[in-house]
Each structure stands twice: as C-alpha cells, then as structure tokens.
Amino acid sequence: MAGSFDFLHIKRRTEGSSNELSFDVLEHMSDESAGKSSRRAKEPKALKTPKAPKAPKAAKTSTTASLHATTGRETAASLPSQGEVEKRKKARQAHRVRLYAFVAVAVVVLVAVGVYAGLRFQEDQADVTSHVNELVERLSAVDESLVEIDGMMADPLNADEAEQRAKYLAGMPKLTTELNRISVDAQSLLSLPIDELAELAVEQINSAAQTRNGMLVAASEAFNLSSESSAQVARANSVWNDVLKADQHVREAISDSNKATTQEATNEALEAIRSAIDEFSEALWELQDISGTYGVDFADQEAYLTKKIEALQLAAATDEALLAGNRAAATTANDAYAEADAEAVRLAAELPPSIGDIVQEGFTKNMASIEERYQEARERTVVADSVIRDYLG
C-alpha cells in the first residue's frame, strides 16, 4: 500500500544482474546445447557405421539441467542474505523515524512561532489600547480648560468677561505644548503592529489634538483682538472726550475774541484758537490711526474734524487780520469761518452718540473671520472625538 512518504522508497535496479537472466538468453543457450549434441550424434552416420541409439534428449536434458544448476548457484550467490535484508529494513525504518521526528520538530517550531506571534500581537494590541486610553485622558485634561474657552468664544467681545479671557489666554501656550506632545505620541503608536480599528482611533486622536490646537489658535487671536478692542474703545472714547473739551474751549475763545476790544484780548483769543486747532488735529490723527490699524470706520468723525479744523483756521485768520488792521480781510475770513463752522455743526449733529460703539462694530467685523475658523476647527474636533468614542465603546 502506498504511503505518505512513498517518495522516500528507493527502487533497486535489478535488470541485467545475476539473479535476473533474460528468457531469450536462456532459450538461446538451450538451443545451442541441443545443436552441439546433434552434430556429435550424426558423426557415426558419416562413417557408415550402424546407427547408435540417439541420445539428444538425454544430452539436452543434461545440458539444460547443468545450465539451471549454474544459474541457480549464481542467483543464490547474488541475492542478499537474510541479515542484510533485515539491516536494510532497519535502516529504512530509522530514516523514516528521523524524518518523522524532523517534521514533528518543524511543526512544533512553526506552531510555537505562530503562538508567539499571536501572543505578541495581543500584547501589542493591549499596549496600544493602554496608550490610547492614556492619550484620551490627556485630551480630557486639556478639555477642562477648552470647555471654558469654548463658552467665552460664544461672545468673544463681551466686556464683562475680559478678565476671564485674559486668564485663559495666559494658559494657552501650555495647552498648545501638551496637544503637540499628544500628537507626537499618537503618531509614534502608528509604528506598532496594530489592527485597523486601533489605527483609525490613533489617527483620530492625532487629528483631535491638531484640531484642538486649531481651536486654541483661533481663540487666542479672538481673545487678543477682544483685548485690543477694549483698549481701542477706551482710546477712541478718550480722544473724543478731548475733542468735546477742545470744542467747548474754542467756542469760549471765539466768543471772547468777538467781544475783545483790546489787542491783548484778541491775542489771547487767537492763542486759544490755535491750541484748539492742534487738539483737533491730534484727535484726527488718533482716529485715522485706529481706523487704519483695525479697519474701524471713522469716516464721519474724520469729516467733522476736518471741517472743524478748517473753521478754526478761518477764525484764526480773522483775528490775525484784525491785529494787522486789515478789516476787509478780517470780514472775508469771518464770513468763511461762519459758513465752515455751520457745516461742522451739521456734521456733528449726525454723529452717533458713542464713538465706542463704532469701534466695537469694527472689531466685530474683524472677529467674524476668526470665529469662522474657530467653528471649523471645532466641528473637526467633534468628528474626531466621535470616532474615538466609538473605538473605546
């Protein structure tokens, strides 16, 4: 019966060996012996002697028997002994035993390697899960502050939360550093042999850290802008208060100039007008600086101040003409002043009551793009957190 290891059996080559003679050869040898016996039997007939009894059969029998005897002796001599046969059987059995042992050892080794690899993979998975949990805990620690920041981003220009914004703004660099570390640690986990779900979770942790950083970047810009907004509101209010004071003083000075009967009184009024021109010019520069830096629209205020400065310059020209004794020039300058001042009064009447509201409105427009970027980062964070929660169950 054929076995699993038939390829190990060696077929012994016996063709032409002493124990396997061809039937053709045997037949040829038999015919040749018979021919020789026949020739010897015919020789007496050639001498014409009485026939002797033929003995070809006896001779053939004798020759064939001799050949068979010889062949038997050679075959017997060439066959292995019973001990040799047993020795070969034992050798083949020993070979099979060694082969079986080798195969068994190989199988055991492969199984051991597989088991080790499986256990190693399980250990790596457990290690990854542990790291994932640790990273999630670190994200949660960051979120304790981020939740408060997120609440303030609902109205980043709220003046009542200015102190709280300043507090969390100071702590943002530390949060950013921690999120960067979480991102690096998450990326290092991807070098381990992990399954697809774990890999997806780790990638989302990395994404969650980066998107949280995006939220902090936008919130930092918003809080800084809000702080600037408060400062610029205060600055603009201060400038406008100075304008109102200067306007009051200059009106008193012009009134004194109109009532002046002496050169000294006219000079005092002229100096007050020139001082007011400087104050209005400074106020105009301050508002233009705020407008140019932060995009606040002070067009109406600037138009008023420009016209007011024009009117005061005409008032100064009137006094200068009076001091020079040129009443015609003084009259012309005074008429132009009255017209310019009337226009300034009209422009002032159209101004909003609070210049701080204008500043706030300008900063609100600037804040819109920052809030949009914050919301985009926030939405990506929510998506990443959702995948992480699914992985953790």
C-alpha positions in Angstrom: 0.0 0.0 0.0 1.3 3.4 -0.9 2.1 5.7 2.0 2.7 9.4 2.5 6.4 9.0 2.2 6.5 6.8 -1.0 8.9 9.2 -2.5 11.5 8.0 0.1 11.4 4.4 -1.2 14.3 3.5 -3.5 13.6 1.1 -6.3 16.5 -1.2 -6.6 17.8 -1.7 -10.2 17.9 -5.5 -11.0 17.9 -5.5 -14.7 20.9 -7.5 -16.1 22.0 -8.6 -12.6 23.0 -12.2 -11.9 19.6 -13.0 -10.4 17.6 -11.8 -13.4 18.5 -13.6 -16.7 16.5 -13.0 -19.9 14.3 -15.8 -21.2 15.7 -15.1 -24.6 19.2 -15.8 -23.4 18.1 -19.0 -21.6 16.4 -20.2 -24.7 19.4 -19.4 -26.9 21.7 -21.3 -24.6 19.4 -24.3 -24.6 19.2 -24.3 -28.5 22.9 -24.0 -28.7 23.5 -27.0 -26.4 21.0 -29.1 -28.4 22.8 -28.3 -31.7 26.1 -29.5 -30.4 24.6 -32.7 -29.2 23.0 -33.3 -32.6 26.3 -32.9 -34.5 28.0 -35.4 -32.3 25.2 -37.9 -32.9 25.5 -37.6 -36.7 29.2 -38.3 -36.9 28.9 -42.1 -36.8 26.4 -41.9 -39.8 29.1 -40.3 -41.8 31.4 -43.3 -41.1 28.6 -45.6 -42.2 28.6 -47.5 -39.1 25.4 -49.0 -37.6 23.2 -46.4 -36.1 23.6 -46.0 -32.5 20.7 -45.0 -30.3 20.2 -41.3 -30.3 20.6 -39.6 -27.0 19.8 -35.9 -27.9 17.1 -35.7 -25.3 19.4 -37.1 -22.6 22.1 -34.7 -23.7 19.7 -31.8 -23.8 18.3 -32.6 -20.5 21.8 -32.9 -19.1 22.8 -29.5 -20.6 19.6 -27.8 -19.5 19.9 -29.1 -16.0 23.5 -28.0 -15.9 22.5 -24.5 -17.0 19.7 -24.4 -14.5 22.1 -25.6 -11.8 24.6 -23.0 -12.8 22.0 -20.2 -12.9 20.6 -21.2 -9.6 24.0 -21.1 -8.0 24.8 -17.6 -9.5 21.4 -16.3 -8.4 21.7 -17.6 -4.9 25.2 -16.1 -4.7 23.9 -12.6 -5.8 20.9 -12.4 -3.5 21.4 -10.6 -0.2 21.4 -12.6 2.9 18.6 -12.5 5.4 20.7 -10.4 7.7 21.4 -7.9 5.0 17.7 -7.6 4.3 16.9 -7.1 7.9 19.7 -4.5 8.1 18.3 -2.6 5.2 14.8 -2.7 6.6 16.0 -1.3 9.9 18.0 1.5 8.1 14.8 2.5 6.2 12.8 2.4 9.4 15.4 4.5 11.1 15.4 7.0 8.2 11.6 7.3 8.4 11.8 7.8 12.2 14.3 10.6 11.7 12.2 12.2 9.0 9.1 12.0 11.2 11.0 13.5 14.1 12.3 16.3 11.9 8.8 17.1 10.6 7.4 16.9 14.1 10.0 19.3 15.4 9.4 21.7 12.4 5.7 21.7 13.1 6.3 22.3 16.7 8.6 25.2 15.9 6.1 26.7 13.4 3.3 26.4 15.9 5.5 27.9 18.6 6.4 30.8 16.3 2.7 31.3 15.4 1.7 31.2 19.1 4.4 33.6 20.0 3.4 35.9 17.1 -0.2 35.8 18.2 0.6 36.4 21.8 3.0 39.2 20.8 0.3 40.8 18.6 -2.2 40.5 21.5 0.3 42.2 23.8 0.9 44.9 21.3 -2.9 45.4 21.0 -3.2 45.6 24.7 -0.3 48.1 24.8 -1.9 50.2 22.1 -5.2 50.2 23.9 -3.5 51.3 27.1 -1.7 54.1 25.2 -5.0 55.1 23.6 -6.7 55.4 27.0 -3.8 57.4 28.3 -3.9 59.8 25.3 -7.6 60.2 25.7 -7.2 61.1 29.4 -4.6 63.7 28.4 -7.0 65.2 25.9 -9.7 65.2 28.6 -7.4 67.2 30.8 -6.9 69.8 28.1 -10.7 69.9 27.6 -11.2 71.1 31.1 -9.8 74.5 30.0 -11.0 74.2 26.4 -14.6 73.9 27.5 -14.3 77.2 29.4 -12.7 78.8 26.4 -15.4 77.5 24.1 -18.0 79.1 26.3 -16.3 82.5 26.0 -16.0 82.2 22.3 -19.8 82.4 22.1 -19.3 86.2 22.6 -15.6 87.0 22.5 -16.1 90.7 22.6 -18.1 90.6 25.8 -16.6 93.3 28.1 -17.7 91.5 31.2 -15.5 88.5 30.5 -12.4 90.5 29.8 -10.7 89.3 33.0 -11.5 85.7 32.5 -10.3 85.8 28.9 -7.0 87.2 30.0 -6.6 84.4 32.5 -7.2 81.6 29.9 -5.2 83.4 27.3 -2.2 83.3 29.6 -2.5 79.5 29.9 -2.9 78.7 26.2 0.8 78.2 25.4 0.9 75.3 27.9 -2.2 73.7 26.4 -0.7 74.0 23.0 2.5 72.4 24.1 0.6 69.4 25.6 -1.5 69.0 22.5 1.6 68.9 20.3 3.1 66.2 22.6 -0.2 64.2 22.3 0.0 64.4 18.5 3.6 63.2 18.5 2.9 60.3 20.9 -0.1 59.3 18.8 2.0 59.2 15.6 4.6 57.0 17.3 1.9 54.4 18.0 1.2 54.1 14.3 4.7 52.4 14.0 3.4 49.4 16.1 1.6 46.4 14.5 -2.0 47.4 15.3 -5.3 46.4 13.8 -7.3 48.7 11.5 -9.7 49.9 14.2 -6.9 50.8 16.6 -5.1 52.5 13.8 -8.2 54.6 13.0 -8.6 55.6 16.6 -5.0 56.6 16.9 -5.2 58.7 13.7 -8.3 60.4 15.1 -6.5 61.1 18.4 -3.8 62.8 16.4 -6.4 64.7 14.4 -8.3 65.6 17.6 -5.1 67.1 19.1 -4.4 69.1 16.0 -7.9 70.4 15.6 -7.9 71.4 19.3 -4.8 73.3 18.6 -6.6 75.0 15.7 -9.4 76.0 18.2 -6.8 77.4 20.5 -5.0 79.3 17.8 -8.3 80.9 16.7 -9.4 81.5 20.3 -6.0 83.1 21.1 -6.5 85.5 18.1 -10.0 86.3 19.2 -9.1 87.0 22.8 -6.2 89.2 21.7 -8.4 91.0 19.3 -11.0 91.4 22.0 -8.4 92.8 24.3 -7.3 95.2 21.6 -11.0 96.1 21.0 -11.4 97.1 24.7 -8.2 99.2 24.5 -9.2 100.9 21.3 -12.6 101.6 22.6 -11.1 103.3 25.6 -8.6 105.1 23.3 -11.3 106.4 21.0 -13.5 107.5 23.9 -10.6 109.4 25.4 -9.9 111.1 22.0 -13.5 112.1 21.6 -13.7 113.4 25.1 -10.7 115.6 24.3 -12.4 116.8 21.1 -15.5 117.7 23.1 -13.5 119.6 25.6 -11.4 121.4 22.9 -14.6 122.4 21.1 -16.0 123.9 24.3 -12.8 125.8 25.0 -12.5 127.1 21.4 -16.1 128.3 21.4 -15.4 130.3 24.6 -12.2 131.6 23.0 -14.1 132.7 19.8 -16.8 134.3 22.0 -14.0 136.2 23.8 -12.5 137.2 20.5 -15.8 138.7 19.3 -16.0 140.7 22.5 -12.4 141.7 22.6 -11.8 145.5 22.5 -8.1 145.4 23.0 -5.2 143.9 21.1 -4.2 141.8 24.2 -7.6 140.2 24.4 -7.5 139.4 20.7 -4.1 137.8 21.1 -5.4 135.6 24.0 -8.3 134.5 21.9 -6.0 133.8 18.9 -3.8 131.6 21.1 -6.8 129.6 22.3 -8.0 129.1 18.7 -4.5 127.9 17.6 -4.4 125.5 20.6 -7.8 124.1 19.7 -6.5 123.5 16.1 -3.7 121.5 17.5 -6.0 119.4 19.6 -8.4 118.7 16.8 -5.5 117.8 14.5 -4.2 115.4 17.1 -7.7 113.8 17.5 -8.0 113.4 13.8 -4.6 111.6 13.7 -5.6 109.3 16.5 -8.8 108.3 14.8 -7.1 107.7 11.5 -4.5 105.5 13.2 -7.3 103.4 14.8 -9.1 103.2 11.5 -6.0 102.2 9.5 -4.8 99.6 12.0 -8.1 97.9 12.9 -10.4 98.8 10.0 -12.7 100.9 12.1 -14.9 103.2 10.1 -14.4 106.7 11.4 -15.3 108.5 8.1 -18.0 110.7 9.7 -15.8 111.7 12.6 -12.9 112.4 10.3 -15.1 114.6 8.1 -16.3 116.5 11.1 -12.9 117.1 12.5 -11.5 118.1 9.1 -14.3 120.7 8.7 -13.8 121.9 12.3 -10.1 122.4 11.8 -10.9 124.4 8.6 -13.4 126.6 10.5 -10.9 127.3 13.3 -8.2 128.2 10.8 -10.6 130.8 9.3 -11.3 132.1 12.9 -7.6 132.5 13.5 -7.2 134.3 10.1 -10.0 136.7 11.2 -8.1 137.6 14.4 -4.8 137.9 12.6 -6.4 140.3 10.1 -7.8 142.3 12.9 -4.5 142.5 14.7 -3.0 143.6 11.4 -5.6 146.3 11.0 -7.0 144.8 7.8 -10.7 144.9 8.4 -11.7 143.8 4.9 -9.6 140.6 5.1 -11.0 140.1 8.6 -14.5 140.4 7.3 -13.9 137.9 4.5 -12.2 135.4 6.8 -15.0 135.7 9.3 -17.7 135.1 6.7 -15.9 131.9 5.6 -15.5 130.8 9.2 -19.2 131.2 9.8 -20.0 129.0 6.8 -17.4 126.3 7.7 -18.5 126.3 11.3 -22.2 125.8 10.3 -21.1 122.9 8.2 -19.1 121.4 11.1 -22.1 121.8 13.4 -24.3 120.0 10.9 -21.8 117.1 10.6 -21.5 116.9 14.4 -25.3 116.5 14.7 -25.2 113.4 12.5 -22.5 111.7 14.6 -23.6 108.7 16.8 -23.7 109.4 20.5 -20.9 106.9 21.4 -17.8 106.5 19.4 -17.1 103.4 21.4 -19.9 101.6 19.6 -18.2 102.4 16.3 -15.0 100.8 17.5 -16.9 97.7 18.7 -18.7 97.4 15.4 -15.4 97.5 13.6 -13.9 94.8 15.8 -17.0 92.6 15.4 -16.4 92.6 11.7 -12.8 91.6 12.2 -13.8 88.9 14.7 -16.1 87.2 12.2 -13.3 85.5 10.2 -11.6 84.4 13.4 -14.9 82.9 14.7 -15.4 81.1 11.4 -12.0 79.4 11.6 -12.7 78.5 15.3 -16.0 76.9 14.3 -14.4 74.9 11.5 -11.7 73.5 13.9 -14.4 72.8 16.5 -16.5 70.8 14.0 -13.5 68.7 13.0 -12.8 68.1 16.7 -16.3 66.9 17.2 -15.9 64.4 14.3 -12.6 63.1 15.6 -14.0 62.7 19.2 -16.9 60.7 17.8 -14.6 58.1 16.2 -12.6 57.8 19.3 -15.7 57.3 21.5 -16.8 54.5 19.1 -13.5 52.8 19.4 -13.5 53.0 23.2 -17.1 51.9 23.4 
